[in-house]
Amino acid sequence: MHPAGHPAPRSLPLVDRTEDFGSCARDRWAAQDCIPAATVTAEDDGAVLSMVGSGLGMAIMPALSLTGAPPSVRITDLGPERPYRPPG
């Protein structure tokens, strides 16, 4: 997800939750230039949503965490090769 209307969301720092999906997937995406190194960490999904909605960065989060995301946040699906973490 990234701030709605941002002209270059890939230029933003990654806002990452300390123990979240972005952290689990970082090794897999280390070679991709579209995932910046985390520069901001947060302890709470709500804090990440607020920071992204305020234009402070982009984030990778589980779909369930994005339910009810504010209109200031644009959600982009990572496609069929996106990481999957089974429940449990």
N, C-alpha and C positions, 0 to 999 in steps of 0.2 A: 504494500500500500504506500501511497505517497500523497502529498498535499494536492488537492484538486486544483487544476489550473496551473500547476507549476510548469514552467517552460522546459526544464531539464531535470526531471526527478532523479535520474541516475547520477547527477552531480552532487546530490545531497549525501550527508553522512548517514550511516546505518544506525538506527535506534534499535537496540537489541535488548530483549528481556534476558536476564542472566541465565535462566533455566528454561528457555523456550525453544520453539521450533527452529528459529534462525540459528541458535547456537548449535543445535543438533546437525543442521545441514551445512554449516560453514565449511567443514573439511571437504565435503563433496563439491562445493562451489568455489574452492580456493583459486582455481585456475580461470574462473570466469571474471571478466572485467566489469560485468554489470552489478556485482555484489561488492560494495565497498567494505573495507575493514570497519568493524564496529567502532564507533567513536563515542557513543553515548550508550550507557546501559540503564535499564530501569527495572524495578522489581514487580511491576504491576501492568497488566494489559491496558487498564484505563489510562495510566500515565503515558504509555507508548502511543495510544490513540490520540491523546491530547497533544503530545509533542509533535506528532506527524500532522495533525490537523492545524497546528499553529505554524507549520512550515519549517520546523526544525530538523527534519530528516525524513528518511523512508524507512520502512520496516518490513520484515517477513514474519507473518504470524499465521497460526492455524485458522482455518476458515471459521470455526465456531467462535473464536475470539473476536471476529469481525462482525458478528450479528449485531445489528443496530448501530453500525459505525455512523458517525455524523456526516453530513453532506460536505464538510470541509476535507474529507478523506476520499481518495479515489482508490478503489480496489482493482488490482490487475491480477488475473489468474496466471499462475506460473506454467500452465499447460500440462499435457499428459505425462511429462517426465518429472513433474514436481515430486519432491520428497514426500514420503508417507511414513507416518509413525503410527503403528497400530495401537488401539486403546489398551490400557492395562499397565 
